[in-house]
Amino acid sequence: MAALNFSEIAGGGSATSSNTLINLLRGHVGFPSLLLLRWPNTSLLPTRLIEKGSRSVLQHPSIAFPALLYAPDNGDLKLRQNMASWLTTFYQTAPPISDDRIAVTGGASQNLANLLQVFTDPVYTRNVWIVAPAYMLAFRIFDDSGLKLRAVPEDEHGIDIEYLRSEIRKREDEAQSQVGSSEPIKPHRPWSKFYRHVIYAVPTFSNPSFKTMTLERREQLVRLAREYDALIITDDVYDFLQWPASLTAQDLSLDKAILPRIVDVDRYLDGGAEREGADGFGNSVSNGSFSKIAGPGLRTGWCEGTSKLAFGVSQTGSSRSGGAPSQIAATILAEIIASGDLQRHVYEVLQPSYGRRYQKMVTAIEKELIPLGARLPQTDRDVVGGYFVWLTLPSGIESTVVVQRAKEEENVVVAQGEIFEVPGDTKHAGTHFENDIRMCFAWEDEDVLGEGIERLARVIRTLQREQQDGGAQSAQSSMQHATEASAKDFW
Ligand SMILES: Cc1ncc(COP(=O)(O)O)c(C=O)c1O
C-alpha cells in the first residue's frame, strides 16, 4: 500500500469514528508544513518564566537596548556563558566548556542549514549519511544545499558503523575513478573548511527511533569521521528531557546526562579535536535547541563545536549581515538561565511530566500491544527520554494499514514508519520501515495516552483476526485445490 501523505494522516481526525481524536503524531489541522513538527503540550510552556525574563530584559535599558539591536555574530555573550556553564554541569565535562565553543542559533533546523552553507560544497562534499529512521524535516535542508542523501541503518547499539565504513569507502573509490573535477565550486574562506562527508544523527532519545547510541558507537563514529574527513552533525535536542526507564519510578528528575555527546567524545578521544596535526575544526558539532525545553516559538538554540568551528558558523553570510538570529529571545533566555529558572523548569516540571506520560504510554503498550507481538527497542536501558516511542508492529501488520484504520475506525493518529525513510535510499535492510510506527507522548494529556494505546490494540487485533480469517480461507482454498489436484490425478 502506498504511504499516506501528511494531510491524509493528520488532517482533522476521522469522519467515521465517533471517538474524540487522540493525536499521537501531533498533527496540526490545516497547516501541512506544521503537521509533523513535535509540539509540547501547551500546559508545559513556561509562559510565566518568559514573562519574568522579558520584564527583566525590558526594564533595564542596558539590557533592553542591546536586546533590541543587532546581535554579535556569535550571539548574546550572557547566553553563551550561561549555556557553557549549564552544559558543563549537565554533561560533567572536564575541562569546562568555554563560551567561545558556543554560537547562538535560530534553533537546530536553522543552524543545520548554516552549517551546511559554511562547511559543505555541493561538489566536494560527497554525501550526507543519515541514520535511519531519520528526522524527516531535515531532508529538505540537505536538499537545499544540493547534497546527496544516503541512509545508514542502526541496530540496538546505534548507527551501523561497519555498513557506514564500507559505503563511504565505496563512495571514495567511485569518486577516485570518476572523470571530472571534484574541486569545490564555492570560494575558500579562511574561517571555514569543506568536509568530504557529513554524518547526521540524533544520538540520544532519537526522533524518531527513540534509541540512544552507546558510548562505544559514539567513539567508533568519531574515529571514522576523522579517518574520512567527515563532520558529524548531531541534533542533541532531547538530551535534557530524560528520566529513569522504570515504569514505577517516582522520582523522575535527572540533572546529569547519561552519556557524553559526540561533540564531547570528539573533545577527549585520542588527543581530542584540537590534537597536534589536526586542523582544529574538529569532526563534530552539536545542535542544541530551546524548542523542547522552553518553547519552539522562541526559535532559538545554540551550537557547540571547537572554537574554530563555532567561529566559522558565526561567519555565515546571514549572521554577518545583522548578527546571530533571535537576539531578543536569546537575551530573555540568558536571564532565565542565569536565575536558574529554566533549569528548574526542566528538572522539576518537564522531566516529571514527560516521564509520567511515558510511563502511562509504555505501561499500556506492555499490557495491550506486546502480547500481540509488537516490540519496543532497547528495553534494557536505565534512562529514557525524548518525545516518542518507536514501535515495531506484530509481524505481517503493515504500518500504512494500521495508520489508516486507526484513524478511520478509532480516531487515533500515529506516524507511519515510512515517512522517516531517507528518500531514494530504502533498499538496504534496516532502511525501510513498513512495519513500524512512531508515537508521540508529548502533546496529548497524560490521561488519554492509555486509551490511545487501547484503541490501537483494537485495530491491530482486528487486523490479526482478518489475517487469520483470510489465512484460513486461503488455507481452505489451497486444500480444495490440493484435493481437486489429487482427485484429477486419481481420475
Ligand atoms: C531531531 C530534531 N531536530 C531538530 C528539530 C527542530 O528543532 P528546532 O525547533 O530547534 O529547529 C526537531 C524538532 O522536532 C527534532 O526532533
The ligand as an ORCA input file, in Angstrom:
! r2SCAN-3c Opt
* xyz 0 1
  C      15.722     15.746     15.744
  C      15.178     17.136     15.671
  N      15.956     18.114     15.198
  C      15.501     19.379     15.106
  C      14.225     19.706     15.498
  C      13.770     21.122     15.358
  O      14.467     21.919     16.260
  P      14.334     23.485     16.210
  O      12.938     23.827     16.625
  O      15.360     23.974     17.183
  O      14.619     23.926     14.822
  C      13.392     18.723     15.993
  C      12.010     19.035     16.373
  O      11.134     18.265     16.351
  C      13.878     17.390     16.080
  O      13.110     16.400     16.537
*
